[in-house]
Amino acid sequence: MDIRINGDNITVTENGVERKLGIGTPEAFKLLSSLWLRSGWDTKHVYSFTWMGRPIIQLPEDVIRIQEVIYRVKPDVLIETGIAHGGSLIFYASLFKAMGKGRVIGVDIEVRPHNREAIEAHDMHYLITMIEGSSIDDKITGKVRSQLKDGERGIVILDSNHTKEHVLAELWAYSEFVAVNSYIVACDGIAKEIAGAPRTKPEWATDNPQSAIKDFLSERNDFVQEEPVFQFNEGQIKERVTYWPGAFLRRVK
């Protein structure tokens, strides 16, 4: 594909066919956004943000969109697999602090000592519980279960190992913690689109969270794949610019 930008117009040539797009059209926005996502991946753009002092390795738009969902669902507990530097845990905890309800459980196969120390010293630490171990180990999911009270509404964010096998196992293991009309979110399905880029593997084209979601939904009728509704939108753009395509699964029964 050849793309040329000339003032207010974009010329796209693909397979010998040329088409022109006005730069202010939704079609142009979608094209430029896909290029921006790929460029951002190559330049590690998401490794440049913090939340309340802790690195949060997330695309800002994804952070804002998940905030909208959390505020609408108002869960009692949010479970996140994958801790890293702890920025996401701090972000979710700060939302619950502002909302006056909710707490966070983080699970990671390894919580590095300096990250644990920083999270435990943070102002939001009292709303966070960390569990160390493989997220798909029965003993670890048992520890998560022991932290929950009867009748609590849960939402789950899967952001650890992004292979199809691992995400599929997490979807099965953590779906029990999701309340009706709440969500389990399988992050970083962008892996499918960027396979072949720097810091990727060719097998990501099929070995990715999107593939895991497809297999999971083929055997479950209590979840549906559902895009979050924009809570406010006076513009022309209807689709998210995201590292999490197709990530949101809502429990319907």
BELMOTA-V932302 format. One record per residue. NEAR is the number of other C-alpha atoms within 12 Angstrom. Layout:
{{NEAR} {NEAR}}
This chain:
{{14} {16} {20} {22} {18} {13} {11} {14} {20} {24} {24} {24} {16} {13} {9} {9} {12} {15} {19} {23} {25} {22} {22} {19} {18} {18} {23} {26} {25} {23} {27} {27} {22} {23} {20} {22} {32} {29} {17} {26} {30} {19} {15} {19} {19} {25} {21} {19} {21} {22} {28} {23} {21} {31} {25} {29} {32} {35} {31} {27} {21} {28} {31} {23} {29} {40} {29} {20} {33} {40} {26} {20} {30} {30} {35} {35} {40} {50} {50} {43} {46} {38} {42} {34} {33} {45} {35} {44} {51} {41} {41} {45} {39} {29} {34} {29} {23} {18} {19} {15} {23} {32} {38} {40} {43} {46} {41} {34} {22} {23} {27} {19} {14} {15} {23} {28} {16} {24} {35} {23} {17} {25} {20} {31} {29} {21} {31} {36} {34} {38} {31} {27} {25} {28} {40} {30} {21} {17} {16} {26} {33} {21} {23} {36} {24} {15} {25} {27} {13} {13} {13} {23} {28} {39} {44} {45} {43} {45} {38} {35} {32} {35} {31} {31} {24} {30} {39} {34} {28} {41} {45} {30} {29} {37} {37} {28} {37} {37} {30} {24} {27} {39} {43} {47} {49} {48} {42} {39} {35} {33} {37} {31} {30} {30} {22} {17} {23} {16} {15} {22} {18} {17} {18} {27} {22} {25} {31} {37} {41} {38} {33} {36} {44} {28} {22} {30} {26} {15} {15} {20} {14} {24} {30} {28} {29} {22} {23} {32} {16} {21} {17} {12} {11} {8} {12} {16} {18} {18} {24} {31} {28} {35} {37} {38} {31} {33} {40} {40} {40} {33} {31} {19} {16}}
